[in-house]
């Protein structure tokens, strides 16, 4: 097997430059919360493939389910010759997502595709054109979802023109909102929509209950319920983008459950299938069924191998109570991260919920973002054997997404590495 140096030479000659990677090493295998590269080096994983491997890398039940399905058949296209596992995944999603009303689901390939279809469904059902999104939002990299995404570099730069009828309003961002309450932040956003767009023109309000790429921004309490209330009154479809927050990541099956918010439509992907590509839109039956036959679909959507992996993953989440596991991870990490913050003036805030946690770094004594500090701490983690990610509109947020099956010992070692990374990069 080639080593990482040789593989990187081959990559440079074969792979488009626009595809980036966090670390220069190349993975050989992974298990649970540990990744091993082709050179035999190991990392503890605080990325989980960007909140994908919630049930751990190569979860044995997922591997067995995939192997069994591959031996039976790999593809027919559900739109040509349907199969039971697609139906079963939809049944599970209809039961698991927030809201005790009648639901329907559609299975797709990626989070961006799920968001696109949610917008299609909302526009078709309401007959309205406009979509409202929020500052710092991330919803994907296709043309429409780039328009929905806030951050220019690297996601949107020189890829326009983008799809129209997309309107952006302020997010509740407690660190940078000057103490604005959740209901007041919602009122600020709603006023802009009503004055600049007109509620009668809005098909959908699309929001991440906790923002992902935008910086793990947790809105102030009451923000989501107030938006939900307004959307109901205005006939606007409330769409929760649970692509990064879903499937036990935040300590509930879905982040909306924290405040009892029941979306009209929910988009899911990432953690749904233990590492295989699968996504979905789930929502109110009357909205989902409003679209004509043939209006929704895709060749690979709900691939049977991915469906088998999803059903195995959901079994693991349910039987091992991975929502409770996420809360246990929080109980360990939250005080450790606050201890770091108490000793490092660069940390402006520790935030998050469950096993979706972050620290925002700034220049000491200010709220000026410090992306260089975030990059330095992350690089120190990588050098010591902990895989971490940065994010945020300003690139100054360290985010932590351990697999929900991480052991107490692994979690403790990872946090020791993180402590040392802050200490070695501090300038004070």
Secondary structure, 3 states (H helix, E strand, C coil): CCCHHHHHHHHHHHCCCCCCCCCCCCEEEEEECEEEECCCCEEEECCHHHHCCCCCECCHHHHHHHHHHHHHCCCCCCCCCCCHHHHHHHHHHHHHCCCCCCEEEEEECCHHHHHHHHHHHHHHHHCCCEEEEECCCCCCCCHHHHHHCCCCCCCCCCCCCCCCCEEEECCCCHHHCCCCCHHHHHHHHHHHHHHHCCHHHEEEEEECCECCCCCCCECCCCHHHHHHHHHHHHCCEEEEECCCCCCCCCCCCCHHHHHCCCCCEEEECHHHHCCCCCEEEEEEHHHHCCCCCCCCCCCCCCCHHHHHHHHHHHHHHHHCCHHHHHHHHHHHHHHHHHHHHHHCCCEEEEEEECCEEEEEEECCCCCCECHHHHHHHHHHHHHHCEECEEECCCCCEEEECCCCCCCHHHHHHHHHHHHHHHHHHCCC
